[in-house]
Amino acid sequence: MSDFPTTARVVIIGGGVVGTSTLYHLAKAGWTDCVLLEKNELTAGSTWHAAGNCPNFAPNWAVMNMQRYSLAMYRTLAKDVDYPMNYHVTGAVRLAHSKDRMMEFEKVASQARYQGLEMDICTPEELREYNPFMEIHDLEGGLWDPLDGDIDPAQLTQALAKGARDAGGRIERFCPVIGIDRDGDEWIVKTEKGEIRCEYVANCAGYYAQRVGEMFKPFGGRTVPMVVMSHQYFLTDEIPELAEWTKEKGHKMPMIRDVDISYYLRQDKNGLNLGPYERNCKAHWVTPDDPMPEDFSFQLYPDDLERLEFYIEDAMERVPALGTAGVGRNINGPIPYAPDGLPMIGPMPGVKNAFEAHSFTFGIAQGGGAGKCLSEWIMHGETELDMWAVDPRRYTDYADHDYCLSKALETYGHEYAMHFPHHEWPAGRDKKLSPNHERLLADGGQMGAYNGWERANWFAKDGDDTSEEATETWDRNGPWAVRVKEEVEAVRDGAGVLDMPGFSRYTLSGEGAAEWLRGQIAGALPKAGRMNLGYFTDSRGKIVTEVTIIRWGEDDFWLMTAAVAQWHDFEFLQSRLPADGSLTMTDITKEWSTHLLTGPKSREMLAGLTDADLSTGWLTIQEATVAGKPAKLFRISFAGELGWEVHTSFEDSAAVYTAIRDAGATPFGMYALNSMRVEKGYRSWKGDLSTDYSLLEGGMERFIRFDKPQDFIGKAALLSEKQQGVKKQFVTLTVDAGDQDAPYMSPLFVGDEVVGETTSGDWGYRINKSVALGMLRKDLTEPGTEIEVEIYGKRCKATVQPDQPLWDPENERIRA
């Protein structure tokens, strides 16, 4: 083929809704030299057999933003690209069988209102007004989303493809990718029709994404953490009373989602479409004797209706009309699942100039927004909104096949589950264990997973309810509350120790390392023998990450960051290193572990174990021995008390932890630490610190050196923002809360006007108050200003506090 393209700026692999949406967004932005490769016909993967449901509803803030964009885009797409589409905006009701479910609906509805969407909380009777076909006797209430509906997935994909082609993008169908190679800074994408050289490549291969991902392994890639699940839905024959109602009303029946039972039920022509997410679900192509076929483009799995019996029977009781019609057709097709059920959109971990957007379980609803996000990543290296929730780098080396399979089965079977603040999902655990793991369990440790590392959240005592059921609540006061209070008080009055494996840490060395760092962070470097915080911003001055900078010598550093940030921050920092190879950065996360020893008695406790000088000041570092083992002592504490981080080799961690415990330190967990850091106003990564906020909005001006000669990325944007003044500002609030503390992204109100949002919330046990950190309109940030925060549907009074810690505002205790 003479006209086969041999060069392109971007090659997209996969012609489903996500791939075509990415091509469409790139072409519309002027990146016309882009080629999409599809092994079969467009829509051949999960797209063609998708049900095409289009909800705005999402418990996750970033995902709701993505779906909101998609649905708004779809409402005008047919006209925008001149391609007819069936898009039915029918509205949908979500049913709640419990007060807890109603609280989840309240939380999501308030997030939706903040994003400009109207979702109404309904009584059972109001639900029936929207959909008269259903029984309501056993319901607590529900939620109405007027913009929910369904779209034809094939037409949507073809519309995006037409729009992309019209804007200059190129699509090659029946063109499987058979290999990937690299030549200098160029990718070589090999196909049966020829090779294409390109600058960027994107894996949008749907349930084939793992197979495509294998091609990138020689260039730093990993096995893509996903599993293919079997998703079934069936279509009934025509139901006369539904046909009659539709004719009379002039529109389709609003969709029903019975999320507590776990299915959706919607009108399809004049019949019904029932799609359950069953507990006894099934994965495919996960064992050697069941390999993924070379091509499964327009095929389906055999029917397996027995798995659905319970859900069918329940739905027939909910909507009796369902029982009057025969099954017209059953669809049982492959659907990709990431371990948490959210897609992966962003840079491909470990691989330069490679991106991915795959593992969509709601790909039709998210396709428009996903194309927008991926095109932004490719074109600008950053996205308009913070999309960490779907960033592929959220999974690191612990996400092996066993983990992915067990989590996918759990997530699919609990597709509509509520994600309670103190609940830990049991599948896929114990992937990375501290040397102290057995000791923590013996002490009653109730564990949580942090980037695969098991850490104690709290310590139970005999008689405490440690069942999973006890954690299925939105309330603050579960069995853990009294123990967390005791742990905080032990730290406040004596000394506590927290075993913290998994801190992400990297070495940085080479001549000029210090000068390079000065040119990267907004602020200043610590002197040798000291440590401080460094903030990295993007071109807009938004907060990419916060790194603890430990300076051992002139050009000899450790950079430490959050456990979950391990791959994200390492890649981000590496991407900015000089191209000449003069600086070396190494990930040493697994070689070291950390104990936080903190509280007013921590100095005397440590004195009996170490030869270190314990009189050195706040933010000093030193090498010493602790319990006869080599250690590095950092004079810092995220709990806001006198304290040290004790860093040892992984192997020596158990001996040192045992010695600290034997010296009398009380074990405490991550819940206690979070409570204490919120009282101090300390920010958390990807909660309070994200690319949704600039460093100035985040209240971090003290970490900016505008007068330094180095032109760090984002400096110009921050200078401009400083001159114009920020529109919103970080604040600490005390809240007259009820039984729950403010969750992430709770709207802040003055009257009926949204004026900001929370970024963290917890109970402060040392000050005996509910605390929220958040972003508030600048004119309302005067201390003493009273506003309201909406917590699970209830408006609670919140008071702006002075810009200082609520606990120990002068920091006398930490500097003692």
N, C-alpha and C positions, 0 to 999 in steps of 0.2 A: 504493500500500500504506500504509494508515493506521498500521500498527504498526511500520513501519520505523524503527529507532532514529536519532534526529537528533543525539544527543549521546552521548559516551562518554569515559571517562578515557583508554583506550588502544584504538587500532584496529590490528589485526594483519592484514597483507595476505598471504594464502597459507594454504591449508588442507591442507598435507601434515603429516607427523609432527611437524615442528619448530614450525609455527604452532599446531597443536592442543596440543602439549606446553606451549608458552608460555602459551596461554590457560588451560590446566589449572592450571599453577603460580601464575599470577596469581589465579585464582579461589579456589584453595585457601588462598592467603595473605590472602584477604579483599578483594582488588581485583575485585569482581564486576561493576563497571560497565565491562566490556571487550567489544569486538565483534571477531570474526574474519570477514573477508571472503574468500570463495573464488570465483573466476571460473567454476568448473564444479562438479563434485562433489568432496567431500573425497577426498584421495589422488590427484587427477588428474595430478599431475606425476611426478617421479621416484619418489615413494612407491609408486604402484600396481604398477610393474613391478620394484621393488627385489627383490633376492634375499632380503633379510631376515636376513643373517648378523649375529651378535651376539658379537663378540670382546671380551674385556677387553684383550688384547694391544695395546700402542701404545708405540713407542719414545719418544714425547713424554709428559712427566710430566703436564702439564695435560690432554692428551687422554685419557690413561689414567684420570685422576680422573673425567672426564666420562663415559667409557664404563662405568666401574665403578658410578657412580651410576645410569646408565640401566638396566644389567642387574639391579641389585639392586631397582630400582623395578618393572621388568617382572615379576619373579618373584612379586610380590604384587598386581599391578595388576588382574588379572581379578577377584580377590576384593574389592579396595579399591573398585572402581567397579561391581561386579556386572555384568560383561560377559565372556562366554566368549571365550577366545583360545587359539590354537594356539601354544604356546611350548615348543620342544623344547630342553632343556639336554642336549646330547649329548656335550659335551667336544670338543676338537679337538687334533690333532697338527700341529705345524709341523716341516717337514723341513729338515735342514741338510746341505748337500753339502760344507761346508768348515769348517775351524777358526774362520775369521773369523765365519761365521754362528753357530756355537755360542757365540762370545764375545758376539755381540749378544743371543742368547737369555739368556745368563747375566746380562747387564746389565739386560734388561727384567724377568727373573724376580726379581731382587733389588729392583727398584723396586716390582714387584707385591707382594712380601712385605711391604714397608714400608707399602703401602696396604691390607694385610690380605687379600690374595689369594694363593692357593697356585698356583704354576706350577712344574712339575717338569721338570728337565733329564733327558733320557732317552737310553739307548743305542738303537741301531737295533732290537735284540731287544725292548726294552721298548715301543717304538713299535708294533711288530707285535702285541703283546699287546692294545693298545688297539684296533687296527684290523687284523684278519687278512687283509684283502683286498689289501694292498699289498706290493710288492717292496721289499726294504731293502738289497740287496747293495752299493749304491753310496753309502750314506748315512754321514755322520760321526756323526749322532745327531739329536736334535730336542728339542722342548718339548711338554709336555702341559698344556693349560689345561682343567681339569674343568668350568669354568663357561661355556665357549663353547657356541654353539648357533645356533638360527635361530627367527625369530618371523614370524607372518603380518603383513606391513606394513599391510594394509587393516584387519585386526581391531585391531591396535595403535592405529591412528589413530582408529578409531571408539570404542575404549575410552577414549582420552584425551578425545575430543569429548564422550562421555557424562559422564565425570567432570567436565569443565569446565562443561557445561550444568547438571548436578546441583548444582554449587557456585555457580551464578549467572551464568556466562559466557554469551555469546550468539554464535551462528554464523549467518551469512547465506551460503547457497550460491547458485550461479548469479548472482553479483553482482560482475561485473568492476569493478575500480577504473579510472576513465577519466581521472582528473586529481587534482592536489594543489594546494591553495592555502593561504595563510597570512593570518590576520586577527589582528593583535596577537600575543598569546601562544598563540593557538589554531591548530591545523591544521584545514583543511577537506578532508575526503576525499570526492571526487566519485565517485559510482557511477551505474549506469543506473537504480537504484531511488531515488536521492536523495542528499543530502549528509549527512555526519556531521561534527560539530565535536568535536574531541578535544584532549587535552593532549599525548598521546604517540602516535607512530605507529611501527610496526615492519614492516620489509620482510623477510618470510619467504617470498618468492615463488619459491624454488627456482631452476630454470633460467630463470625469467622475472625474476630479481632485477635483472639489468642494465637491463631495460626499465623496471621500476618505479623503479629508481634515477634514470633520466633525468628523472622527474617532479620530483625534488628539486633538480635543477641550478639553477633560478632562486633557490633559497634557500641556496646555498652548497655544493651537492652536487658529486660528481664522477662520472665514468664508473666503474661498478663493475668492479673488476679480476677478471674471470672469463671462462671459455670453456666452451662446452657440448661435451662429448665423447660419443662413441658407445661404450656399454658393452654387450658381448654376453655372454650365457650361454645354454647350451642344456640341455634336459631330455631324458633318454633314456626309452625305453619301459621297462616293468617288467623287472627282472633277477631270475629265479627264485631264484638262490642268495642274493641279498640279501634277498628277501622271506622266505625260509626262516630265515635267520640272525636277522632282525628278530623273527620270530614266536617263535623259540626263546629269544632274549635278553630280549625284552620292551621293547626300546628301539632307536632308530635307530643306524646306524653313526656313530662319531665323524667329524667333518669332517677333511679333509686339506687343509693349505695347503702347497704346494710353492713356497716363496717364492723360491728361487733360480731356478726355471724361470719362475714368475710366474703361478700360477693357484690357485684353490681348487676342491675337489671334495667335494661333500656329498650325502648321501642326500636325495631328494625323493620322498615317498611310498615306492614300492619300486623307484624308478629312481635315477639319479644326475643331479646338477646340476653342470656344469663351467663355471666362470667365469674366463677368462684376462684378464690385463692385458698386452696384447700390445705389443711394441716398435713394430710398424708400425701404430700406433693412428691414429684419425681424429677430427678435430674437425668440428662441424657449425655451420652458420649463422654462418660467419666471413668470408664475402665478400659483396659487394653482389649478386652473381647467385645467392646462396643465402640469402635473408633468413629470419629466424625467422618462422614462421607466427603469425597472430593467436592461434590456439588449437591446441595440439598435445596436448590433455589426455589422451586414452586411446589415443594412436596410437604406432606404432613405426616405426623406419627399416627399409628392406628388409634382408633377411638378407645377411650378408657373411662367410660361413663360411671363405672362402679365407684370410682374415686369421688364422684360428685354427688352420690345419692343423698347424703345428709343435707347438702346445700340446696339441692333441687327440692327436696321435701320441705325445707324451711321456707324457701322462696314461694312455693305453692301455697303455703299457709299465709304468707305475707300478702301475696297478690293471687287470689284464687283463680283469676282468669288464666294464669300461667298453666294451671292444671287442665284446662279445657282444650288445649292445643297439642298436637303431636310434635315430635322433634323433627324439624325440617332438615337440619344439617348440623353436624358437629365439626368444630375446628379444633385440632390438637396440634399446635405448632411450637417450634423452638423460640425461646425468648431468653436473651442473655441477662445474667444477674451478677452484679458486683456483690461483694460480701454484705454491704449495708443497703443494697437495693438502689443506691443512687448511681447515676452514670459517672464515667470518667471523662472529663473534658479538660484539656490543657496540655502542657509540655509532657512529652514521653520521658519517663524517668531514665536518666543515664545516657540519653541520646541527644546530641546537639541538632538543632533545627528540625526536630521531628515532633509531631504533635499527635494527639488522639482524641477521639470523641466516639465512645462506644459504651456498651453495657447498659443500654437504655431499657428500662422496664416500662416506661411511659414515653416511648420515643416520639409518638405523634404529638402529644401535648407539649413535649419539651423540644421538639426538633427545630422550631423557628428560633427560640432563644439559644439553643445549643450552637446553631450556625453563627449567630451573632457573636457569642462568646469565643468560639474557636477562631473565627476570622480575626477578632481583636487580638487574641494571643499571637496569631501568626504575623499580623501586620505590625503590631505595636509592642509585643512582648509584655503586655499588661491588659487587663480587662477593665471596662468601665466600672463594674460592680465587683466586690470581693466574692470570688467563686471558690474559696477554699473547700467548701462542702463537697464539691465535685472534682477537685484537683486529683489527678491520678497519683500524685506523690504522697497522698494521705496513707497509702499502703506501702510498707517497706518489706524487708526480707522475711518477716514472720508470716506473710500472706501466702503460704504454700497451698498445695492442692487440697490437703485435708482441711485446712482452715476455710478455703473458699467454698468447698462443697458443704461443710457443716453449716457455715453461715448463710449460704444461699438457700438451703433447705429451711433454716430457721426464719430467714427474712421473708421468703416467699409465703411460708405458712402463717406469718404474722404481718402480711403486707399492710394491713390497716391498723397495726398495733399502736397503742399510745406509748410514747417514750417518756417515761416518768423520770424525774431528776435524780432519784436515788436507786434506780433499777439498773442492774447489770445483766445483759443477756448472757446465758450460760454456754452457748456453743462457741467452739473455736478458741478455747481458753488455754492457759498455761503454755503459751508459745515461748515466752522468755521469762526465766525465773531468776530472781536474786539468789545469791548463795545463802540468804537468810530466810528463804521462803518457808521452810518447814517450821522454823522458830516463830515466824509471824503467824502461821496457821495455829500453832500450839498456843499462842497468846490470844487467840480469838480473832485474828485478822480476817476481816471481810474484804475480799480483794476486788480490785478494779483493773482493767487493762488499759495501759497507756502506751500507744505505739507497740502493742504486743507485750510490753513488760507488765508483770503483775506487781501491783503496789497495794498496800493496805489502805482502804478508804476509811475504816473505823475498826475499833476493837471491841468485840462483843464479850460479855461476861456470862457466866452460867445462868441459864434461865431466860436469856434474851431471845426474842423471836428472830431467827436468822433465815426464815423461809423466804423464797422468792416472792410469794404472795404479799408479804409484809411491805415489800418495796414498791408495790404497784399502787402508788398514791401520789397525788400532787402536793400533799401536805408536808410541811417542814418536820412535824413531830411524828416520826416513826420510831421504831426501837433504837435506832442509832442516835437520836437527838440527845438523850441523857448522857450517852457515852461520849459524844463529840464535845458536849459541854464540859465533862470531866477532863477530857484530853486538853482542851483549851486552857482550863484552869490549872492543869499540871504544868503547862508551858508558862503560863502567866506567873505562877507562884514558885515554881521549882525549876525543873529542866525536863524537856521531852526530846525524844529522838525519833526521826522519821527516816526509814530506809527508802532511798530514792534511786533505784537502778534506772538506767535508760536516759539520763540527761544526754542530749545530743552535744557532742564536743568534737572540735576539729583543731588540729595544729596548723599554724600559719608561720612560715619561716622563709628566709631568703633575704638577700640584701635589698633594701627598699621596701620591706614589708610594712614598716611603720608609715612611710610616706604614702604607700598605696592605700592603707586603711584610712589615713587622714583625708584622702581624696574621695573616700566612699561614704563615710558616716557624716551625719549632720554636725556632730559635736567634736570634742577633743579626745585625745588618747590619754589613758592613765600613764603615770611614770612607771618605770621598771620597778617591780615589787609591789605594784598596786593593781586594782581592777576598777572598772566602771561599766556603765551601760552605753552601748552605741546603737544608734538608730539609722537604718537604711531606708531611704525613700525612693519612690519611683519618679518618673519625669514630672508628675503633678504634685510632688511633695507628700504623697500619700504613704502611709506606714507599711512597708513591706515586711520588715522584721525588726525585732529587738534582740541584740546579741550582748551577752556579758563578755567583755574583753579582759582577759587576764594576761598581764604583760610580764613575762619572765626576764626578758632582756631587751636590748634596743630593737631588734627585729625578730623577736622570738615570742610568739603569742599562743594562747589557747583562746578559741572562740566557743562559747557555750550558749545553747539555746534550748527551747522547749523540746520535750521528748518527741511529740508528734511532728515537729518541724524538721526532723532529721534529714530526710531526702530533699525536702523543699529548700531548706536554707543552705545545705551543702551545694546543691546545684545552682542556686541563686548566687552564692558567693563565688563559686568556681567560674560562673559565666562572666564575671567581671574581672577575673584575674588577668594580668598582662599576658598578651599572646606569646611573648618571647620565652615563657617558661622559667622566668627568673625566680618566681615565688612557688613554694610548695604548700599545698593544703592536703591534709590527710584526716580521714574520719576515724577517730579512736573511741567512738561511743562504747563499743563492746569491751574495751580493755580496762575501763574504769567504772567505779561505782561511787555513790555519794551517800553520806549520812548527814542529815541536818540535826545538829545538837543545839538546842536553843532554850532560853529561859534565864532568869536572874541567877540561878545556881550553876549554869553551864560552865562558867570559868573554873570554879572550884572543882567541879566534877572532872573536867578535862585536865586540870593541873596534875591530878594523880596518875594520869595515863601518858603524859607526853613530856618531851624535852623542849617544846616550843616556847617562844616568848609570847605569853598571853596578854601582855600589856599593850601590844600594838593596836593601832586605831582601826576604826571602821574602814572597810574596803582595802585593807592590807592583805597580802598573801605571803605565805612562807612554806618552806619544806621542812618537815620534822619527822619524828617517829611518834606513832600513837599505838599503844599496846605492843610495842616492839616492832611494829611494821612501818615501812616508809609511807608517808602520807603528805598530802598538800592541804594546808589549812587556809580557808578563805574566811575572812572576818565579815560575814554577811548573814542575814536571815530574812527570808521571805515572810516569816511570821511576825516580824516587827518587834522582836525582843533581842536582848544580848544573845549572840550566838555565833557559831562557826559551821561552815560546810566542811566536812571531813572527807576528802577525796582519797581513795585508795585504789590499788589495782583490784580487779574483779576477784582475783584469788584471795586477797587479804581481807576482803570485805567482811567475811563472817567472823574472823578473829577480832576485828576492831569493833564490829557491832556488839558482839558478846561482851567485850570489855566495857563498852559504854553502858549497856544494859546492867551489867553487874555493878557498875559504879552508882547505879540508882536512877538512871534516866527512865522516864515513863514513855512507853511507845505511843505515838499518836499517828493519825492517818491523814489522808488527803482532804477529807471533809473539814477537819479542824484547820488544816493549813489554808484552805480556801476561805473559811470564815475569817481567819486572822488577816489574810492579805487584803480582803475587801475592806476591813476596818482601817487598814493603812492606806487604802486608795491605790494599792499596787495593781498594775494592769496585767491582764492575761492575754496571751497571744491568740489572735483570731477571735477574741471576744471583744475586749476593749481596744486592742491594737490590730487594725486591719487596713486594707487598702480602701475601705469605705471612708476613712478619715485621714486628714492631713496631720502632720506632726504638731502644727499649731492648734488645730481643733482638738487634738488629743491632750492639750495642756502641757506639752513637752518643750516649751520654748527654752527652758533652762538647759536642754540638751542640744541646742542649736548654737553654732558659732558663726553668725552671719559675717563677722569681720575677718574670718580666716581666709588666707589666699586661695585655698583649695576650692575648686568649683565642683562640689559634690552634686551628684544627680538629684534634681529636685530643688536645688538652691534658688534658681530664678523664680520658680513657681511659689516657693515659700516667701521669698522677698516681696513678690507682688501681693500675695495674700496678706502679709504683715502690713503693707501700706494701705490696702483696702479695708482690712479688718475682717476677722472671721465672722461667719454668719451663725455658727453654733460652736459650743465650747463644752469640753469635758467637765462634768460636775459630780460631786458626791452628794447623795440624797439620803436623809433618814426618812423612813416610810412608816406610816401608821398602818402596817400590814395586818391582815387577818391571820389565817392558818398557813398561808403560802407566802414565800418571798418572790420578788419580781423575777420572772424568767427573762432570758435573752430576748431583746427586741420587743419589750413591752412598751406601748406608746405612752408618751407623757402629754398631758392635756392642760390647757387653760380654758375653762369653759368647754366648748365642743371643738376647739381647735387643737390639732396635734402640733406640739411644739418641740418634740424630741423623742428619744427612745432610750431604753436602758441597754447596757451592754453586759452587765453582771448584776447579780443580786444574791444576797445570802443573809443569814442571821448573824449578827455580831455578838458573840457570847461574852466578850469583855466589856462591851458598852450596853449590852442588853437591849439592842434595837435591831430592827430590820434595816438593812443598808442596800442601796442600789447605786451603782456607778452608771453613768450614761452621758448622752450628748443632748444639750439643751440650747434652744435659741438664745443667742448672745445677750439680748436685752433682759433676759429673765434669770441671769446667773448671779445676781447679787445675793450674798448670804442672807438667809431669812425669808427669801421669796417662797411662797407656798404655791404648789401646783398639784396636779393629781397624776398618779400612775395607774394604768389599768392592769389589774392582775386577775387573770382568768375571768374577765367580765366584770369585775368589781372595781370601782374607782376608789383609790386609797390616797389620802393626803400625803404629800411628800414635801419635804422642806430642804431647800438648797443650803448646803453647809459651806463654811469657809474653805478656801483652797489649801487644805492641810489635812493630815491624817486625823481620823476621829479618835483613834487610840494613840496616846502618847504623841500629841501634836508637835511637841518640840523635839521629838526623837531622842529624848534623854535616855530612855531605857536601852535603845540599840547601841548607843555610844558609851554606855556605862564603863 
